[in-house]
Amino acid sequence: MSQQNDVIQLQCPGCGKKLNAKQEHVGMRMKCPECETIITVQTQAAAPQPSIMPAAPQSAAPQAAGPVNPYQAPVSMDNTSSPAMQGHVQYPFESGNGRASIAMMLVGCCMVISAIVAFLRFSRVAACNRRDLSAIESADQIVMVVVIGSLVVSLISAITFLMWMHRAYRNLPALGAHNLRMTPGWSVGYWFIPIINLYRPFQAMTDIWKGSDPNGAVPNRPANPPSLVNLWWSLWIIILLVSNFGSVTFNNARNLNDAMRGDTILAWAEIGSIIMGVVTIAMVSKIDKNQTKRNKILSEEEAA
């Protein structure tokens, strides 16, 4: 092992591959991209050779002097390996059950509010058909209040969902996953980038689903994403498009018929949101249970 400036050069005891690691990674673990041997990064003064640890994830918390990117890969000496195939420092497994429970509860609240909004919108359309002005005005006021409440609950629900997603993605290396396509931070950050948010969050959720498999033998980049994740993302895109179309139609209505058409489209979008809520709860629940089960299996293997 040699040390140059801020880079520590070391050699994998398992396969002999030469790797680079940064000074800030000293004391942390990384995985060899060739043989997947877990290596503890140490300075030359600490030990002449890096210690070899079992390939199973360790429960000891990483000791970092400051904030680091736990998914940053060591640089191969020959620079022939792509970043996606290189090792990374990993955090120990940390259950996301609490975040999952809160997220599912808030998604359920959003489903109830969506049902109320859909009913109110259909009622307003019926009042328009009857030309009942008093009923229309009353429905307008109620819809406005409920929609504002829906936005607040949806915002809180989105925050808790993203917190759970971050935790679930961060757990993947500890569960034996590798070749991940992004960091835990970017699994959340991609939601806020236009255009990219149409496919990158879907890839992140696919990684989470496959990387959480209790059997641990499923590759992280499957040719065919899981059906439940496919359904969840398809519903999300469809509802997004339908909601935008309904809002444009309603807000730009030139007459009562246009307003009724926009209201009807938005009501059906709310019904779609209810269906997506059911799928979301099923998906979050399944991933949370799988991660817990996978971690238990690895812990038992390590103890044995």
C-alpha positions as CSV (number, residue, x, y, z in Angstrom):
1,M,0.0,0.0,0.0
2,S,1.3,3.5,-0.9
3,Q,0.1,7.0,-0.2
4,Q,0.2,9.9,-2.6
5,N,-1.2,13.3,-1.5
6,D,-4.9,12.7,-0.8
7,V,-5.0,9.3,-2.6
8,I,-4.3,5.9,-1.0
9,Q,-3.2,3.2,-3.3
10,L,-4.0,-0.3,-2.3
11,Q,-4.2,-3.8,-3.7
12,C,-7.1,-6.2,-3.2
13,P,-5.9,-9.3,-1.3
14,G,-8.6,-11.4,-3.0
15,C,-7.7,-10.9,-6.7
16,G,-4.7,-8.5,-6.7
17,K,-6.6,-5.7,-8.5
18,K,-5.0,-2.3,-7.8
19,L,-7.4,0.4,-6.5
20,N,-7.3,4.0,-5.3
21,A,-9.2,5.4,-2.3
22,K,-9.4,8.9,-0.9
23,Q,-8.0,9.9,2.5
24,E,-11.5,10.7,3.7
25,H,-12.4,7.0,3.2
26,V,-9.8,5.8,5.8
27,G,-11.5,3.5,8.3
28,M,-14.4,2.7,5.9
29,R,-15.1,-0.4,3.9
30,M,-15.3,-0.7,0.2
31,K,-16.0,-3.6,-2.2
32,C,-13.6,-4.8,-4.8
33,P,-15.2,-4.4,-8.3
34,E,-13.6,-7.7,-9.5
35,C,-14.1,-10.2,-6.7
36,E,-16.4,-8.3,-4.3
37,T,-14.0,-8.8,-1.4
38,I,-14.8,-6.3,1.4
39,I,-11.7,-4.2,2.2
40,T,-11.1,-1.8,5.1
41,V,-9.2,1.3,3.8
42,Q,-6.2,2.0,6.1
43,T,-3.2,4.3,5.9
44,Q,0.3,2.8,5.5
45,A,1.1,3.7,9.1
46,A,-2.0,1.8,10.3
47,A,-1.3,-1.5,8.6
48,P,0.9,-2.8,5.8
49,Q,-2.0,-4.6,4.2
50,P,-5.7,-3.8,4.1
51,S,-7.7,-6.2,6.3
52,I,-10.1,-8.6,4.6
53,M,-13.6,-8.8,5.8
54,P,-16.4,-11.2,5.0
55,A,-18.4,-10.3,1.9
56,A,-21.6,-10.2,4.0
57,P,-22.6,-6.6,5.1
58,Q,-21.2,-5.6,8.5
59,S,-23.3,-4.1,11.3
60,A,-20.6,-1.8,12.5
61,A,-21.2,1.9,11.7
62,P,-18.7,3.6,9.4
63,Q,-16.3,6.0,11.1
64,A,-16.0,9.1,9.0
65,A,-14.3,12.3,9.9
66,G,-16.9,14.3,7.9
67,P,-19.7,14.0,5.4
68,V,-18.7,11.8,2.5
69,N,-20.5,10.2,-0.4
70,P,-21.0,6.6,0.6
71,Y,-21.5,5.5,-3.0
72,Q,-18.3,7.1,-4.4
73,A,-16.2,4.4,-6.1
74,P,-12.5,3.9,-5.8
75,V,-10.6,4.7,-9.0
76,S,-9.0,1.7,-10.8
77,M,-5.3,2.1,-11.4
78,D,-5.6,1.0,-15.0
79,N,-8.8,3.1,-15.6
80,T,-10.4,0.3,-17.5
81,S,-13.4,-0.1,-15.3
82,S,-16.4,2.1,-15.6
83,P,-17.6,4.0,-12.5
84,A,-20.7,1.9,-12.4
85,M,-18.6,-1.2,-11.9
86,Q,-16.3,0.1,-9.2
87,G,-16.6,-0.5,-5.5
88,H,-18.1,1.9,-2.9
89,V,-18.1,2.7,0.8
90,Q,-21.3,1.4,2.4
91,Y,-23.5,2.4,5.3
92,P,-24.8,-0.4,7.7
93,F,-28.4,-1.4,7.3
94,E,-30.9,0.8,9.0
95,S,-34.6,-0.2,9.0
96,G,-36.9,2.1,7.1
97,N,-40.0,0.6,8.7
98,G,-40.9,3.7,10.6
99,R,-40.7,5.9,7.5
100,A,-42.6,3.3,5.5
101,S,-45.4,3.2,8.0
102,I,-45.8,7.0,8.1
103,A,-45.6,7.3,4.3
104,M,-48.3,4.6,3.8
105,M,-50.5,6.3,6.4
106,L,-50.3,9.6,4.6
107,V,-50.8,8.0,1.2
108,G,-54.0,6.6,2.7
109,C,-55.1,10.1,3.8
110,C,-54.5,11.4,0.3
111,M,-56.7,8.6,-1.1
112,V,-59.6,9.6,1.2
113,I,-59.2,13.3,0.2
114,S,-59.1,12.3,-3.5
115,A,-62.3,10.4,-3.1
116,I,-63.9,13.5,-1.5
117,V,-62.6,15.8,-4.2
118,A,-63.8,13.5,-7.0
119,F,-67.3,13.4,-5.4
120,L,-67.4,17.1,-5.1
121,R,-66.3,17.7,-8.7
122,F,-68.9,15.2,-10.1
123,S,-71.5,17.0,-7.9
124,R,-70.6,20.3,-9.3
125,V,-70.9,19.0,-12.9
126,A,-74.4,17.7,-12.0
127,A,-75.3,21.1,-10.6
128,C,-74.1,22.7,-13.8
129,N,-76.3,20.3,-15.8
130,R,-79.3,21.4,-13.7
131,R,-78.2,25.1,-14.0
132,D,-78.6,25.3,-10.3
133,L,-76.5,28.4,-9.5
134,S,-76.8,28.2,-5.8
135,A,-75.6,24.6,-5.8
136,I,-72.7,25.6,-8.1
137,E,-71.5,28.4,-5.9
138,S,-71.7,26.2,-2.8
139,A,-69.8,23.5,-4.6
140,D,-67.1,26.0,-5.7
141,Q,-66.4,27.1,-2.1
142,I,-66.3,23.5,-0.8
143,V,-64.0,22.3,-3.6
144,M,-61.6,25.2,-3.1
145,V,-61.2,24.4,0.6
146,V,-60.8,20.7,0.1
147,V,-58.3,21.1,-2.7
148,I,-56.2,23.4,-0.6
149,G,-56.2,20.8,2.2
150,S,-55.4,18.1,-0.3
151,L,-52.3,20.0,-1.5
152,V,-51.0,20.4,2.1
153,V,-51.5,16.7,2.9
154,S,-50.0,15.7,-0.5
155,L,-46.9,17.8,0.2
156,I,-46.3,16.2,3.6
157,S,-47.0,12.7,2.1
158,A,-44.5,13.4,-0.7
159,I,-41.8,14.4,1.8
160,T,-42.3,11.3,3.9
161,F,-42.3,9.1,0.8
162,L,-39.0,10.6,-0.4
163,M,-37.5,10.2,3.0
164,W,-38.4,6.5,2.9
165,M,-37.1,6.1,-0.6
166,H,-33.7,7.6,0.4
167,R,-33.4,5.2,3.3
168,A,-34.4,2.2,1.2
169,Y,-31.9,3.1,-1.5
170,R,-29.1,3.7,1.0
171,N,-29.7,0.3,2.5
172,L,-29.0,-1.5,-0.8
173,P,-25.2,-2.0,-0.5
174,A,-25.6,-3.4,3.0
175,L,-28.1,-5.9,1.5
176,G,-25.5,-7.1,-1.0
177,A,-26.5,-5.0,-4.0
178,H,-23.9,-3.5,-6.3
179,N,-23.5,-1.7,-9.7
180,L,-26.1,0.9,-8.4
181,R,-27.0,3.6,-10.9
182,M,-27.1,6.5,-8.5
183,T,-26.5,7.7,-5.0
184,P,-29.3,7.7,-2.3
185,G,-29.4,11.5,-2.6
186,W,-29.9,11.5,-6.4
187,S,-32.6,8.8,-6.0
188,V,-34.6,11.7,-4.4
189,G,-33.0,14.6,-6.3
190,Y,-34.0,13.3,-9.7
191,W,-37.6,13.9,-8.9
192,F,-37.0,17.7,-9.1
193,I,-35.3,17.8,-12.4
194,P,-37.6,18.3,-15.4
195,I,-37.6,15.7,-18.1
196,I,-35.1,13.5,-16.1
197,N,-37.9,13.0,-13.5
198,L,-39.9,11.2,-16.1
199,Y,-37.6,8.1,-16.0
200,R,-34.8,8.3,-13.4
201,P,-37.0,7.9,-10.3
202,F,-38.5,4.8,-12.0
203,Q,-35.0,3.4,-12.4
204,A,-34.2,4.2,-8.7
205,M,-37.4,2.4,-7.6
206,T,-36.5,-0.6,-9.8
207,D,-33.0,-0.7,-8.2
208,I,-34.7,-0.7,-4.7
209,W,-37.1,-3.4,-5.6
210,K,-34.5,-5.8,-7.1
211,G,-31.8,-4.9,-4.6
212,S,-34.2,-5.7,-1.7
213,D,-35.0,-9.2,-2.9
214,P,-34.6,-11.6,0.1
215,N,-32.8,-14.2,-2.1
216,G,-30.2,-11.6,-3.1
217,A,-29.5,-13.3,-6.5
218,V,-31.4,-10.8,-8.7
219,P,-29.2,-8.5,-10.8
220,N,-29.7,-4.8,-10.1
221,R,-30.3,-3.9,-13.7
222,P,-32.9,-6.3,-15.0
223,A,-34.1,-6.3,-18.6
224,N,-37.7,-6.3,-17.4
225,P,-38.5,-4.1,-14.4
226,P,-41.0,-5.7,-11.8
227,S,-44.6,-5.5,-12.7
228,L,-45.7,-3.6,-9.5
229,V,-43.1,-0.9,-10.1
230,N,-44.1,-0.7,-13.8
231,L,-47.8,-0.3,-12.8
232,W,-46.9,2.3,-10.2
233,W,-44.9,4.4,-12.6
234,S,-47.4,4.0,-15.5
235,L,-50.2,5.3,-13.2
236,W,-48.0,8.2,-12.1
237,I,-47.3,9.3,-15.7
238,I,-51.0,8.9,-16.8
239,I,-52.4,10.8,-13.8
240,L,-49.8,13.6,-14.3
241,L,-50.9,14.0,-18.0
242,V,-54.6,13.7,-17.3
243,S,-54.4,16.2,-14.4
244,N,-52.5,18.8,-16.4
245,F,-54.9,18.4,-19.3
246,G,-57.9,18.8,-17.0
247,S,-56.5,21.8,-15.3
248,V,-55.8,23.5,-18.6
249,T,-59.3,22.7,-19.9
250,F,-60.9,24.0,-16.7
251,N,-58.8,27.2,-16.2
252,N,-59.2,28.2,-19.9
253,A,-62.9,27.4,-20.1
254,R,-64.8,29.8,-22.4
255,N,-68.2,28.6,-21.4
256,L,-70.0,26.3,-18.9
257,N,-69.6,23.2,-21.1
258,D,-65.8,23.6,-21.1
259,A,-65.7,24.0,-17.3
260,M,-67.8,20.9,-16.9
261,R,-65.5,19.0,-19.2
262,G,-62.4,20.1,-17.2
263,D,-64.1,19.3,-13.9
264,T,-65.0,15.8,-15.2
265,I,-61.4,15.1,-16.3
266,L,-60.0,16.3,-13.0
267,A,-62.5,14.1,-11.1
268,W,-61.3,11.0,-13.0
269,A,-57.7,12.0,-12.3
270,E,-58.6,11.9,-8.6
271,I,-60.0,8.4,-9.0
272,G,-56.8,7.4,-10.7
273,S,-54.9,8.8,-7.8
274,I,-56.8,6.5,-5.5
275,I,-55.8,3.5,-7.6
276,M,-52.2,4.6,-7.6
277,G,-52.4,5.1,-3.8
278,V,-53.3,1.4,-3.4
279,V,-50.4,0.4,-5.6
280,T,-48.0,2.7,-3.8
281,I,-48.9,1.2,-0.4
282,A,-48.5,-2.3,-1.7
283,M,-45.1,-1.5,-3.2
284,V,-43.7,0.3,-0.1
285,S,-45.0,-2.4,2.2
286,K,-43.4,-5.2,0.0
287,I,-40.0,-3.5,-0.2
288,D,-39.9,-2.7,3.5
289,K,-40.7,-6.3,4.4
290,N,-38.2,-7.6,1.8
291,Q,-35.4,-5.4,3.2
292,T,-36.1,-6.5,6.7
293,K,-36.1,-10.2,5.7
294,R,-32.9,-9.8,3.5
295,N,-31.1,-8.2,6.4
296,K,-32.1,-10.9,8.8
297,I,-30.8,-13.6,6.4
298,L,-27.5,-11.8,6.0
299,S,-27.2,-11.4,9.8
300,E,-27.8,-15.1,10.3
301,E,-25.2,-16.0,7.7
302,E,-22.7,-13.7,9.3
303,A,-23.3,-15.1,12.7
304,A,-22.9,-18.6,11.4
